Amino acid sequence: MADETPVFQIQRMYLKDLSLEQPNSPAILLEQSQPQVDINLGMAAAPVADGIFEVTVTATVTTKVKDKVLFLVEAKQAGIFEIRHVPEEQMQGIISIVCPQMIYPYLRAIVSDVCTRAGFPPILLTEVNFQAMFEAQQAQAATAAQGNGESRIITNAN
């Protein structure tokens, strides 16, 4: 009889994509107005092999002065997880809650570091309740009767 012990392991954590744009530099750097910061977060998951999943958390930070972009940062932090012998009703929760919670601290650090290295004050992403995000996605999927596997939280910070 095969071993059916549940398995949950991080295989690898990595930065999948990173982009920094300053399309209106250097002129916009002379502006004295308070910038407006918009932060969009997203999460996606995909099977890689049998029992192996890639989970990606994305942050897009757009900072504007008046109507011009001061800078834009997009970072995708990913993890590869081995998940085997887990009951099907628990699988989606692990992929949509547990895995992103493990990835998100790395993403927060990267976004803050990139902003600082670009010469701006660090953008500190707030804590995210991935369970509430997952439950909202489930409720939305139930009412729409069709989900696409991706969830988003949009926050605005001034």
N, C-alpha and C positions, 0 to 999 in steps of 0.2 A: 504494500500500500504506500502510495506517495505521501510525502510530508506535506500537510496542508496548513502549516503554521503561518499565520499572517506575517507578511514582510513589508516594511516601509523603511527605505533607505535613500539618503541623498547620494546620488552617483557623482554629481558635479554641479557647481554653482558658477555661473559665468556671465559676463557682460556681453550681451548679444548684439547691441547696436547703441551707438552714441553719436549725437549730432549737436553742434552748437553753431548758431547763426547770429550774426550781428549785421543785418542788411543795411542799416542806415548809419553805420559808423564811418567816420569819426564825428560827423556833424551832430548827431543826436546826443553824443556824450556831453555836449556843452549845455544841453537843456537842464533847467533847474526845477522842472515840475516833478511832482510825486508820481512814480510809475504805477501802473495798474498791473497786477499779476493774476493770470488765469492759469489754473492747474487742472489738467485732465489726467485721470488714472484709468488704466484698463488692464484686464487680465484675460489671458487666453491659455488654453491647454490643448495638447494634441498627443496622441499615442505615437511613439517612436518605434517601438517593437513590442513583442508580447510582454506585458507587465512593466513596460518602461514608458514613462510619460515626460514630455517637456512642458513645463509651466512657465509662462512669461508674464511679468508685470511691467507695464509701460507707464512712464510719466512724461507728459508733455507740458512744459512750462513756457508760457508766452508772456513776456513783459513788454508793455507798451507805455510810451510817453505821448500823451494826446492820442492821435490815431496812428502813430508810427511805431513799428516794432523796434524796441531797444535791443532785446535778445530773445532767442528761442532755443530752448534745450529740449531734446527728446532723448530719453534713455530707456533701453529695454534690458532688464535684468532677467535672466532665465535660470532655471534649474532643471536637472534631469533626475527623476525620481523612479526608484523601483518600487512598485506597489503590486503585491501578489497575495492571493488567497484572502482578500478582504471582501466581506459581503457587499453585493452590488448596491444595496441601499445606503451603504457608508462611503462607497467609492467617490461619488460626486462631491460629497462634503470634504473629503480629504484633498481632492484635487483643487477644489474651489476655495477652501478655507485654510487648511493646514499648510499646504505648499506655498501659497502666496504670503502667508504670515512669516515663513522662513526666508523668503526672497526679499521682501519689502525693506528690511533694514539696510541691506546692501544698496538697493536703489536709492534710498534716502541719502546715504552717504555720498554716492556718486553724483547726484544732482547738486548737493551742497558744495562738493569739491569743485565741480565744473564751473559753477557760478563764481566761486571765489577765484579760481585760476583765470577766469575771463576778466577779472577786475571789478566784479560786482559783489555786493553783499550776498552772503549765502542764502539760498532759498531753503527753508526748513519745511519739508513736507510733514504734514500732521499725521498722527497715528490714524490708521484705517481699521475699521471693524469689518474684516472680510466675511464674518458670519452674517452681519446685517446686509452686506453687499450681495452675498449669495442668496439670502432669503428674499431680498427685493427682486433679484433676477428670477428666482423661482416663481414668485407671485406674478411678475410681469409675463413670464413664459406661460403660466397657467391661463392668464386672461387673454393673451395673444394666441394661445394654443399652438405656438410655433416659436422655439428659441433658436439662436444661432451659436450658442456656446460661449459667447463673449459678454462680459458685463463691464459697465463703466460707472465711475463716480466722477462727477464734475464738481469741483470746488472753486470758489473765487476768494482770493485773499487780496486785500488792498494794503 
